[in-house]
Amino acid sequence: MPHTYKDKTADVVATVNGRWVSWAHTALAYSAFVGALVVGLQLHYHKIVQNEFYGYPQEWFPSVSATIGDRYPERSVFMLFIALTSGPRLALVSLWYVLTRRPNSALPKFVAGVGLFRTLTCGGWTYITSTDDHDWHDIFMISYLVATIPWTFGCIALSPDNPDALKYRKCISGAFYAMIVPLVYFFIQHKVHRVAGAYTTYAFFEWSLVLLDVAFDAVTVFEFKNFEIVIRDTGAISRGLGQQTVSDAALEKGENRELVAVLSPRFSWAALFDAVADVYNGFVFWSILTSLGVCVWYFPLWHMGISGYEVLVMSSISPFLLGIKPLRHLVVRNIRICHLLSLSGLLAYLITNPANRLFAVGFGVSMSCLSWTATFYAERSQPERLEARISAFSLGLLASSIAKFAFYTNNPVWPIMHGPNGGWNKLGLGLAVLAVLRCTRPTVYSGTDILVPGRTKGSSVLTSFGLGGLFFAMHSLLSDSSTMILWVWEGYPVRGPIAVPHGAWTLLAMGFGLSMGLFNPTLARSWVCYGVGTLGAAILTTSKHWKGYYGALTLAIYTMSIAPVFLGHASRHAPARTFGLGFLIYNILVLSHVWVVAYAFVPGGPLMREHTDWVMTAMMLCIGAGVFSAAVQPTTPSLKENQNPRSTKQPRVYYLYTLGILELLAISIAFLRFPSYNHTPYHPETHSLTAGIWTIHFSLDNDMWSSEYRVRDLIRELEVDVIGLLESDLQRIIMGNRDTTQFLAEDLGMYVDFGPGPNKHTWGSALLSKFPIVNSTHHLLPSPAGELAPAIEATIDAYGTLVDVFVFHSGQEEDPEDRRLQSLYLAERMKLTPRPAILLSYLVTKPNEGNYNTYVGEQSGMRDIDPSDWDRWCEYILYKGLKRTGYARVSRSTITDTELQMGKFIVDQPEGTDDIVPEDQVPEDLRFPALFQGEGVRGHQYHVFDAPRYFA
């Protein structure tokens, strides 16, 4: 290009072509990694290929972290060259900004900021190793990896229209992201399944990511060759005079206008804040709605039957009130006030009385459903704004699920949470007020019914059925990322997904489905997609392990994809008929979803006994009715036809930005929560094992607070190595779709088995163990008349000895035949095992009477931990093949309705006698903690005997 300024070459002392910045950065970065690898292989080969499970020859190539870690001199080689790389790196980021900056464009500044952030975080994980500070090393590392995503996409969007450079960037970035899937797979094979050689394969993918990451930035050589450093722009491209960006070129040609608009350099922070506030308002809706069930559940739980408070599940049918025309006008004119009133569902945590707290939540749900229905109705004449509200509503569910993913399946703003158990209620409420004030703008509503563009077709009743099925699917299956994973979990060895990290896959599938519904609503509402979604539901219901989870991901994608279609179509009809009836149908499905397991306690319960398949079928039929109605509606003029994709006011762009932020957050949480699997028992020097049994009453204490923290504290202070938890299945709407075992396992450092799953219609059992769980089987014991009895039969590796542990909850007192058949079944299972065994159980029998003699004695081969303890009815600990040294009963305080029982055993010693010995004759390491002697702490103390019992 001819120069338009006077040549001053004679004044230049020296010039350096810009491409040398790229080459220097590439050479120094590769030298850092390759240099450390060469030195490490030469000096410490066997040490750097060794991991926590295997060494050479099973593992024969080192990972990046092992290579650049703490050993001298390879660590020094790496740090030296990385330090030298920092100069070219900062120059590269600066030159890229100079190259891409344009008037009124915020994206180049954002990308440059991300590049600077990546440089700083690279220094963080380089100079702070995991040995120095494991937490900060991980924080810097995950921050660097997460920032790589906007850096690569931003660079592609801002690339000058150079075909070669663009081709390389797309190929390299595509290969980079493709490597992540096998990388995670082989890491799980190593960390979870302990497959020999898996870490070596993982290492090759890890090194590939490093090489590709550096190679991506090396492509800048194509553009930087037009720069000279002092600095003179010989190509005049930095002023945007001679080149177009890829997004500009695509917009000029009319190609992929909607997708390109997302990466457009034009950006408005105000519009992004509006979208974030709107999504947070959606988060508040789902937080309040999902809290209602668990608050209602408290009352039948403590009444052991229908309490009357269950009627509040109907709080959500408040949209029926919009059938009253004056009231509809009043609500729509005062939508901000209605949204603010709905925040009573968040304020409820301040109320200590459980009944009053429930009423506050019920009012919040009714106002929230009313407000959102009125919002959809008020925006129906403006397709862009309606789509924005629908996006916020759907993304609110995703945000709620991510919050639960971060907080171990509890939502931190629920009214069962408060400061002592990890609640963030004050912050959540404050942000909710700000979000409502920002996102509730005046509508075009003028006091008359709002006209919608185009003709409205389809049945409002069928649309209501579609909404009911959609709401139920979103709530029952997608409001927690681990729900469908636990549907397909069948015990050890691991043969399918686990809650962490695979919960992030569910969240990513939800985001993909929503994007599909926004960009291609015609496909989303098609019968082909409905068939695929139905197939996914069928596979989830009938299959297990990975096959079942693939069905779950398919259903998650389909459910989120139809949300924009159904909500948009429903807003065209009268709100009372569509949303009011829709929420009523949703409630009917919710009750059916509870009836399938609570059949022993509700009227007409036996009709729904164990019929999750019926509920899933009804859900998909309801969704099919919605598809039938929506399919005949002509397509509303869309963003493609009516909007200028260059506009900074596009709502869709900023909701997609918000979606991207949420998904990055989900990935980060999965990384930070990845289990360590390095658990150790409390007293390995004695080869002792402390086992306990506790019925935790669905993790709700006597005052309707979530009890995980209190349960954890007692288990930790009592130094329990293996514990069975009963009444522990919380993965239903009425229980909040929670999983207490996730928090306990991660915080206490224990392996966990949850089973049988939520689709097996039991109240749940779980096993937590400091020892590796080698194998486990889930049982549903004979229950012809009453509720199903769950059991876990697991084999643990205790100090090199295999020990079988049975966790069992028998049927209720009202069904004696069930309990007799269950005792025969379990006695046979215990008799068959040739290994030492422990039973941690809820038997519903008196000592030395009835079924007790089936569980204890020749028929089972098991011994009672204390035959002299006559004051038992429910909880029992039995054993064989181990030396029992102690037995204790610890009071529950206000956590639940059942005490915690414990037994101490020594592995690889004979069973011993029933003779009781004084505590002072017992080695200190084999005693129960003295903390709970006398009055104990926090309402927990040794009771019944007032002290533990010890045996010879």
N, C-alpha and C positions, 0 to 999 in steps of 0.2 A: 504493500500500500504506500503511495507517495507520502512523504513527510509534509506536514502543513506548517512546520515551524523551521526557523533558521538552524542549520546544522552547526553544532558547537563541538564537533569531535575533537578539535585541537585542544579544548580545555579539559578533556577527560584524561586523568592520569592513568586509570586502569578501569577496565570493565570486566564484569563476570556475567556470562549468560545465565539466565534464570534456571536453565535446565540442570545446572550443577547443584542447585539447592535440592532438587529431587534426587539426583544421583547420590549426593552426600548423605541425605537422610536414609535412603535405601541401603547404601553400603554400610553405614555405621550401625543401623538397626540390625541388619543381618549379621554383622560381625559380633554384636553383643550376644545374640542367641547361639549362632553357630560356633563362635569362639568358646563360649561356656560349655557347649555340648562336646566339642573336641577335647577340651581339657578334662572335663568330667569323665568321659569314656576312657581317657588315657590314665587318669590317676585314681579314680574311685568307681570303676565300672560296677562292681558287685554291690557297692553301697547305694548307688543312685538307681539301680534297677530294683532294689528291695522295697517292698511296701509292707503294710501291716499284716498281710496274709501270706504272701509268697515272695520268693526271691529267685535268683538264677538257679536252674535253667527255665522254670515256668515263666518267669518274667525276664525279658532279655533286652528291652529298650526303655530308656528312662522317660518320664514325663517332663514337661517343661518346668514345672514347679520343683521337681527333684533335681533337675539340672542346675537351675539358677538359684538354688536355695542357700543353705547356711554353710556349705563346705568351702574352704579356701583351697585353691585360688579361683575356682570357677565362679564363685559369687563375685569376687573382685573384678574378674574379667568382664562379667556381665554389667556390673555397675559402672565400670569405667566407660565402656562403649555407649551405654544408655545415657550417661551424663554428656558424652560428646554428641549424641544424637539430639539432645534438647535444643541446641542452637539451630541446626537445620530444620528441626521440627517447628519451632516458633516462626522461623522465616517462611516455611512452607505454608503455614496457616495464614500468615500475614499476606503473602503474595496471592494466595487463593482469594482472600477478601478483596484485595486491590483489583484482581481480575474480574470478580463477579459483582462488585458493588454497582448499584444503579440508583437513580433518583427515586425517592418515595418507595424504596424496597427494604423491608425489614428482614427478609429471609437471609441475605448474605451476612448480616450482623449476627443473626441467630446461629448460623452454621459456624461462623468464626468463633463465636463464644463456646460452642460445643467442642470445636477443635482445641481451643485453649484449655477447656475443662478436661478433655482426654489427656492432654499433655501433663497436667498437674496430677491427675489420678494415676497415670502411669508411673510418675515419680513416687506416688504414695505406696503402691503395692510393690514397687521395685526396692525401695529403701526401707520399708517396714515389712519384714518377712513374717510368715505365720508364727515363727518361733518368738519373734520380738513381741508381737501383739496380734493374736489370731483374728480378733474381731475387726480391728482397723485394716488389717491386710485384706480381709474379705470385703469390707465396705468399699475400699478403694478399687479392688478388682471388679466387683459387680458394677460399680459406678462406671468404670471404664468400658465394660462390655455393653452395658445398657446405652451409654452415649455413642457407641459405635453405630447403632441403628439410625438415629437422626443424622449422624455424620455422613454415612454412606448414601442414604436417600437424599439428603440435602445436596451433596456434591453432584449426584446424578441429575437432580432437578436444575442445578445452576450451571451444569456443564455447557461451555460454548458448543455450538453445533458442529463438532468435529466427529465424524463417523468412527474413526479409529479409536479415539479416546473413549467415546461413549460405549463402543462395543467392549473394550477391555474392562471398563468400570462395571458394566452389567454382568459380564461373565465372571469377573473376580468376586463381586459382591454376591452373585447367585451361588457360586461355589462355596463362599464363606458360610452363608446361611444354610446351605444343604449339609455342610459338615456338622452342624450343631446337632442334628437328629441322631446320627450314629454315635457322636461323641457322648450324648446323654445316655444312649442305650448301653454302651459298653461301660460307662461309669457305673450305672446301676448294676450291670452284670457283675462288676468287680465289688462294689460297695455292699450291695444287698445280697446277691446270690453267691458272692465269693468264688467266682469262676476263675480258675487258674488261667493265666494268659490274657484275660480280658483287659487288664490294665495296660499291657503292652499295646494292644490294639487301640485302646483309648488314647494312648500317648501319641500314636501316629496321627490321629485326627486332631489332637491338641496342637501338635507341631504344624499341621496343615493350616489351622486357623491363624497361627502366628505368621506364617509365610504369606498367606493371603492378605492378612491385615496390612502388612508392610507393602505388599505388591499393589494394593488398591491406591495407596498414596503415591506410589511410583509413577502412576499414569499421568500425574501432573506434568511430567516432562513434555508432553505434547503441547500443553498451553504455555508453560514457562519458557519454552525456547524463543518465544516472542518478547521476552523481557530481558532487559540488561540492568544489571545492578550497578547503579548509582542514583537513582533508578530511572531508566528511560524506557518508556513504552514504545517500542518500535512498531508494534502492530496496531496501536490506537484502539485496542479492544477493551481497555479498562473503563473507557467512558461509554461503553455500550454502543459505539457508533458503527462498528463493522460486524458485530456478531449478534446472533440471537441465542437465547438459552433454549434448551430442549423443550421446556414447557411453552415458551413463546412460539416456537416453530409448530408445535402440535396444535396450539390454539389457532394459529393462522390457517392451518390446513383443516381444522375442524375435527381432528382425530382425538378420541378419548377425552372429550372436553370435561366431563365430570371428574374423571380420575386425575387429569392434569391440574384441574383447579385446586385440588388438595395440596399440590406441591407448588402452587403459584407463588412467586416471590412477593406478591402483595399480601400484606398481613396486617390485622388490626387486633391489638391487645384488648381493646374494649370489647370487641365481639367475642374474643376467646373467654374473657371473664364472664360475659353474659352466658355463654354456653356452659361453663363450669358451674356457675350458680344454678342454672336450670337443671343440670345433671345432679347436683347436690340435692336439689329439691326432690328429684326423683328418688335419690338415695333415701331421703327422709321418709317418703311414702312407703317404700319397701321395708324400711327399718321398723316403722310403726306397724305395718300390716303383719310382718313376720313375728312381731313380738306378741300379738294378740293371742295366738294359739297357746304359747307357753304360759302366759298369764292365766288363761282359762283353765289349762291343764292342772294347775296347782290345786284347784278346788275338788274335782272328782278324785284326784290323787289322794288327798287327805280324807275325803269322805268315803273312799272305796266304792264309789258308785255315782250316779247322777246327783249333782248338787244343786242344780237350778241356775248356776252362773253360766252354764253352757249356752244359754240363749244369747249371750253377748257375741257369739261367733257371727250372728246376723247383723252386727254393726255395719258391715260393708255394703248392705243393700240400701244405704241412704240415697243413692241416685234416683230411687223411685220418687223422692220428694220433688225432683225436677219436673215431674208430670204436672205439678201445680204451677200454672203460668206465672202468677205474681211472684211466687217464691223463686222460680227459675230466673226471672228478671232481676230480682234482688241479689241472688247469689252471683250471677255473672257480672253485675255492676260492682260488686264488692268482693271480687275474687281474692284480692290480697288479704282482706280480713279473714276470709274463710281458710286460706292457707295458714295464716298465723294462728287461728284457733285450733287447727289440726296439730299444732306443736304441743298440745296438751299430752299427746302420746309420748313425747320426749321428756316433758316436765314431770311425768308420773313418777320418776325415780325418787323425787323428793317426798313422796307419800309413803309412810312406813306401813300403814294398814293395808294388807293384801287386797281386801275387797275394794276399798276406795281406789287403790292403785289400778286395779282392773277396770273400774268404771272410767277412770281418766283415760286409760288406753283405748277402751271401747269408744269413748267420745272422739278421741283423736283419729281412730280408724274411720268412723262415720264421716267426720269433717274432711278427712283426707280423700276418701273415695268421692265424696260430693264435690270437692274442689277440683280434682283432676278431671272428673267427668264434665263439669262446667267449663273447665279450661279447653278441653277438646271441642266442646260444643261452640264455645265463643270464637275459636280460631278456625272453624271449618270453612269459612269463606276465603281464607288466606292460605293457600296450599303450602307456602314456604314456612310460615309460622306454625301451622299445624304439624308439618313434618318435624320441625324443631322440638315441639312439645312431645311428640311421639318418641323421638330419639332420646330426649331427656328421660322420659318414663322408662324406656327399655335399658338405657345405660345406667339408670338408677339401680336396676336389679343387678347388673354386672358390678357396680360399685359396692353394693351391699354384700354380694358374694365375695368380692375381694377383701372387704373389711373383715368378714368372717374367716377368710383364708389366713389373714394376718393375725387374727386374734383367736386362733384355735377353735373355730366354728362358733364363737360367741360374737355377736355384734356389740361393739363397745358402747353404743348409745341406747341399747335396750333398757327397759325399766327394771329388768332383773339384775342389771349391772349397776354398780356404784364404785366409789373410790377404792374401798377395801378389797374388791374382787376384780379390779382391773378395768373398771368402766371409765369412759371418756365423756361422760354425760354433759358436763358443763361446756366443754369445747364443742361437742356436737350440737348442742342447743344454740350456742352463740353463732356458729356458722350457719345454722338453719335459719335464724332470724335474718342474717345478712343476705342469705341466698334468696329468701322470699321477697325481701325488699327490692333486690336487684332484678329478679327475673319476672316479677308480676307487673307487666306493663299494661297500660290501658288498651282495651280492644276496640274494634270498630263497632261494637254492639251499641245500638241506639235505643233500645227499649222494645224493639219488635223482634220477632223470630228472624234468625239470621239465615239468609239464603245461601245455598251452596252452588258453586259453579257446576254447570252441566246437569244432566238428568240423574236422579237417584234410582237405582234398580236394586233388585234383591230383596229378600224378606228380612224384616227387622227381627223377627223371632229366630230365624236361622242364624242371623248375625249374633244374636244374644247367646245362642248355644256355642257358637265359635269363640266368643269372648270368654265364656265360662270355662271351656276346655283350655284355652290359651292361658288364662290366669292360673288355673290349677296346675298346668304343666310347668309354668314358670316358677310357681311357688313350691310345688312338691319335689321337683327334680333339679331345678337350677338355682334355688336360693342358697344352696351350699355346694361348694365344689366337690365335696367328698361323698355326697349322698349316693350318686349312681356308682361310684367306685366301691362303696360298701355293699351295694346290691350284688356285685359280681365277685366279691372277695370270698374265698373258700378256705383260707388258712394257709399254713406253711407246708412245704416250701413255697415261696412267692411265685405265682404263675400268672399274675395279672398286674394291673395298676395298683399303686398305693396312693394314699391321700396326698402325701408329699413325696415327690414333686408333681405327680400326675394330675393333681387338682388344677394346676395351671393349664393343662391341656383342655380341660372342660371350659375354663374361662376364655381361652383363645378360641375355642369352637363357638362359644356364645358371641364373641365379637365378630367372628367371620360370618355367622348367620345373620346378625343384624346388618352388616354391610351389604350382604347379598340382598336382603329385603329392601334396603334403601336404593341400591343401584339397579336392581332388576326385579321390581315387584311383580311383573308379569310372570316370570319364572317361579317366584316364591309362591304365588297363589295357584299355580298349575296343579293339575291332578297328578302329573308325573312326580312332582316334588312331594305331594301328599302321600303318594304310594311309597316313596323312599322313606319319608318320615315314619309312616306306619310300620314299614319293615324294620326300621331302627328300634321302634318301641317294642315290637315283637321279639327281636333279638335280645334286647335288654331284659325283657321279662322272662325269657326262657333259657338264656345262656349264661355262662359264667366266664371268669378269667378275661383274657384279652378280647375274645370274640364278643362277649357281652358288652364290654366297654366300647368297642367300635360301634355297636348299636346305640349306646348311650351318646357318643359324640355325634352320630348322625341325627339323633333325636334333638340334641341340643342345638345343632345348626338349624334344623328345620323349625323348631319352636321359635327361636329368635328371628328367623327370616320372615315368619308370617305376622309377627307383632306389628310392624308398620302397616301391613296390608289390612289386617283386621281392625286395628284401631282407627285407621284412616277411613275405612268403609263404615264402621260403626258411628263415627262422628257425623255422618251424613243423615242418619236416622234420628228419631226422637230420643233424647238421652235417657228418659225414664224407661222406655221399652227396651233399649239395647243394653245400657250399662246396668240399670237396676236389675233387670232379669238376668243379665250376664253374671253379676255378682251372686245372685241367688243360686244359679246353676253351679257356680264355683263353690258355694257353701255346701251344696248337696254332695258334690264330689269330695269335698274336704271331710264331711261326716262319713261318707262311705269309706274313705281312705283310713279313717280311724276305726270304723266298725270292723274292718277285716281282722284286726288284732284285739280289739276291746269287746269282742262279741259276748264274752261271759258276763259283762257288766252293763249292757245296754239293752233296751227293748228291741226285739226283733233281731238281735245280734247274730244268732245262728244262721240266718239267711245269707249274711255276708262273710261267714267264717272262711278265712284263708283264701279270699278271692281277690287278690291284687290284680289278677288277670282280668277280672270283670271291670275293675276300676280303670285300668289302662285302656281296655276296649272302649269303655264309655267315654273316656277322655278323647280318644282319637275319633270316635264317632261325632262327638261335639265339634271337634276341630273340622271334621269333614263337612258338617253342616255349614260352618262358617265359610269354608272354601266354596261350597255350592252357591252361597249367596254372593260372595265377593267376586267370583269368576264372571258373573254377568254384568258387573259394573264397568262401564267404559273407563279407560285410563284417564286420570286427571292430568291436565297439562303440567308437565314436569319442569324441573330445573333445566333440562337439556333444551327445551323449547322456549322457555320464557326468561331465563336468566342469563345475564352476561357473566361468563365464568371468570372474568377479570375483576369483578366487583369484590370489594373487601367486606361486603355486607352479607355474603352467602352464609346462611345458618349451617348448611350441611358440612361445609369445610371445617368449621370449628368444633362441631360435634365429633367429626372424625379425628381431629387432633386430640380431643378429649379421650376418645376411644383408644387411640394410640398410647396416650399417657397411662391409662388404666391397665392396658395389657402389659406395658413395660413394668408397671408396678407389680402385677401378678407374677411375672417372670422373676423379678427381684426377690419377691417373698419366697417363691419356690426355692431359689438358690440359698437364701439365708436360713430357711427352715429345713434344708436337707438333713436327714438324720445322720448322726455320727457313727452309730453302731459300735461304740467302744465302751460298752457298759460293764461295770464290775460290781460284784456283791459287796455288802457292807463289811463282812469279816471273813475274807478269803483265807486268812491265816489259820482259822479253826475248821475250815471246810464245813461251816454251818450254813443252814438255809432257814430263814424265817419266812413262814408262809401264813397268809391271812385270807379271810373271807369277809366281805362287807357288801351289804345291800344298800346302794347309794341313793335309791329313791329318785332316779332320773335327774340327779344333780340339781335339785331344788331344795333348799333348806326350809326350816319351819316358818321362816318369815318371807318366803318367795324371792330369795336372792340366789343367784347361781352359786353353787357350792364348790366349784373345782379347786379354788385356792385353799379352802379349809380342808378338803379331802387330801390334797397334796401335802399340806403341812403335817397332818397326822401320820400319813404313810411314811414321810421322810423322817420324822422325829422318832417313830417306832422302829425304824431301820428294817422295813419289810422288804424282803428280796423277791418274793413271789406272792401275788395277791389276785384273788378272783373277785370280780365286781359283778353284781347282779342288779337287775332293773337298770341296765346301762344303755339300752338302745333308744336313742333320742332322735333318730333320723326320720321323723314324721312332722308334718305341719304342726300338729297339736303340741309337739315337744320342742319346736324351734329348729328342726333339722340341725341338730348339734351332735358332737362326738367328744365326750369328756375324755376319752382315752387318748386322744391326740395330745392334749395339753399335759396330762399326767405322764405319758410316756416320754415326751420331749423334755419336760422340766425335771423329771425324776431320773432320767437316763435309763429307760427300761424298754425292752422289746414288748410288743403288744399284739394280741390277737383278738379281733372283734368278731363275735359270731354267736349264732347264725345271723345272717344279714337282715336288713330291714324288710326285705321282701319275703322273709320266712315266717312272719307273723308271730313273733315272740316278744317278750319284754326285754330280752337281751341278756347276754353274759359276755364277759371279757376277761382276758388273762393278761396281766402285766408281770414281766419277769426280768430280773437283772441278768439271768442266764439266757444264752441263745436258745430260741425255740427251733428245734430241729425239724419237727413235723407236728401238724395238728389236723384234727378232723372235727367237723361240726355235726352235732346230732340233734335231731328232733325226736324226742322220746314219745312213746305211745300215749295219746291223749284223746280217746274216743269221745269224751263228754265235755271236758273242761278246756282251759287254755293250754296252748302248746308249751311243752317243757324243753328249754334249750340246754345244751351241754357242749362243752369243749373238751376234747380229749387230746392233750398235747404232750409231746416228749421234749424235755429240756436237757441241755448239756450242763450238768452241775459238777464242776471240777473234774471233767473227763468222764463222769458217770451219767448214763442216760436214766432220767427219772420221769415217770409219767405223772402228769398233773391233770386231774379232772375238775372242771368247774361246772356246777350243775344247779339248776333251779327247778324244783319239782312243782307239780300242780297244787291247787288250793285245797283247803280242808273240805270244801263242798263236794269234791269229786274223789271219793276214796278208791274207786276202781282205777281211775287214772293213776293215782299215786302208787297203787299196788303194782300195776303193769310197769310203771317207770322204775320202781325199785328192782324188779326182776331184770329189766333190760340193763340197767347200770351195773348191777351186781355181776352180771355175766361179763360185761366189758372189763370190769376191774379184775375179775378172776382170771381172764384170758391173758393179761399182761404178765410176762415173766420178770419185768423190771420193778425196781422200787417204785412206789406210787403214793400219791397224796390226793385225797378228795377234799375239795373246798366247796361246801354245798349249803343248800337251803332245802331241808328235807320235810318239814311240817310233820313231825312225829315226836313222841316222847321217848326218852331213853328206856331201853329194855322192853319196849312195847311195839306191837304191830310190825310195820315195815322196817323199824330199826334193826330187827333181827335178820332182815334180808341184806341190809347194807353192811352190817357188822357181823363177822363170824365166818364160818366155813364156806357159806354160799358165795361170798365175795372175796374172801381171803384178807379182808381189811380189819384193822383194829381201830377202836375209838381212842382219840387222843387223851381223853380223861373219862373212863367209865364211871367214876364217882360223881361226876357233875350231872346232877339230876334236874337242874333248873334250866333245861333247854327245850325249845320247841321247833325253832326254824334252823338256825345255823349249826353246822357240825363240821369238824375236821377229822377225817379218817386217814390212816396211813398203813403202809407195809414196807418191809425191806429197808427201813431207815431207823436210826436211833433217835427216839423222841426225847428231848431234854427239857422242854418247857412248854407251858400253855398259859395263855392270858386272855382276859376279856376286858375290853376297853370301852368305856361309855361313849355314846355318840354325841353328847352335847345337843345342839339344835341342828345338826347337819342333816340328819335323816331320822328314820324311825327304828333303826336297827343298829346294834352295837357292832364293833369290829372284834373278831376273834382271831387269835394268832397261835401258831405252834412253832417251836424251834426244833430243828432236826440236824443231825450230823450225817453227812453222806459217807458211805463205805464203812459203816459200823453196824453191828447187830442191833436188833430192835430194843433190847433192854427190858426192864421190868416196869410194873406200875407203882413201885415204891416211891413215895414222895420224900425229897431231901431238902434240908434248909438251904436258903439262898446263899449263905456264906460258904457252903461247900461246893458251890458252882463257880468255875472260872469266870472272871469278869467279862470276858469276850463272849460268853454264852448266856449272859443275863439279859433280860429285857431292860430297856432304858429306865433309869431311876426317876426321870422327869415326871412320870405319871404316878408315882407313889403318893399316898395320902390324898390331898385335894387335887393333885394334878395341875393341869394348865388348860385354860380356855374351856372348862367344862368337861375335859377328858381326864379320866383317871381309871386305874385298875379297880374293877368292882366285882361283885358277887363273892369273890374270895378276898377282896381288898388288897390282893397282891398276886403276882404271878405264881404259878406252881411249877416246881422243877422235879424231874424224875431221874432215878438212878439208871 
